[in-house]
Amino acid sequence: MNTIELTKSLISCPSVTPENAGVLDILEEELSNIGFECKRYNFSEKGTPDVDNLFAKFGSEEPHFCFGGHTDVVPIGEEGAWSNNPFEPTEKNGNLYGRGASDMKSAIAAFVCATKEFINNNKFKGSVSLLITNDEEGPAINGTKKVLEEIYKNGEKIDSCLVGEPTCPNKLGEMVKIGRRGSLMAKFNVFGKQGHVAYPEWTLNPIDSLTKIMNDIINLKLDEGSDDFPPSNIEIVKITSSDGATNVVPQNASGQLNIRYNVNHTAESLKNILNDIFKKHTEGTNYQIDIDYYESAEPFLTKKGRFTQIVKDSVDQITGMQAKLSTTGGTSDARFFKDYCEVAEFGLIGETAHQIDENVKIDDIEKLKDIYHTILKNYFS
Ligand SMILES: [Zn+2]
């Protein structure tokens, strides 16, 4: 299959997380035909759905270049709002429509076809692999993280990884990602004493304490950012208090926040800053406070060097753009690869990812295949 045919056949599978709906079978067959050795990894964990994953490798020598991606897609939303069936890939005005067109089935097809072209036309020393999960948009527990653990147990070693997530805001070639911010969430609940608003001497209003805590948090300046990262940012996302009536002081009041942070911090250093604020307004008082933290990603930055330069130069060469090396945006499975090897991300325009009528330019898919092909050529030269 050529790149567009393969993209279409991947989109035709309704692989909403964790359903693989045959998408990995298509990929496995295509890769086996090129000469890849394919292995499927099915993982389960209590409380999460079972997930199928694919690791396919060509060659056994060093260096080992791995492409990271996911075949699962987010739900379609309201089906009637789509111009076409989201799982019937449709060409219109030079664009290809369908769920997963941008995020990120086209990129997988582009890499498979780029690799086929590269392998057929070049003798090279090294190996190329694809680590494809069907659990990136979901809990991401039975996906990339576990495949990496498993293949490393079996003696595998990856030198460089390119993740094919959509990285460009408006134009193909604008942005290569070489790191991501970390994400820390906190939930906290302040307990006071419920009572009649007319008798404040018999109550303890938790909202008094919570607003002081919130005020300190709002005024926090975590850092100035750096050449590679914007300043760390904290957003309060929720404030509530226990139900009552207009004449009742509530028993408790709670808040929730999310921090997107750069490499100037760790989850631990941020927790220390927050814990000091919580203590300041509750310790030595009759208030009680419960705090829960949830760490979903650590920040990372890939050292700029040969690999990041090859990715950027290949992008620039094919698109005529000057790609920016950036760390913006949300998290991706690059957060798991970074524990094993250097990792960069490049893919299509992400504007319509997760939206109704998700689509990409057909020309861009072809160009992306050429970019991936150029990256492989330069990497193994
Ligand atoms: Zn994605």
Residues whose N, C-alpha, C, O or C-beta is under 5 A from the ligand:
A	BS01	ZN	D103 M104 E165
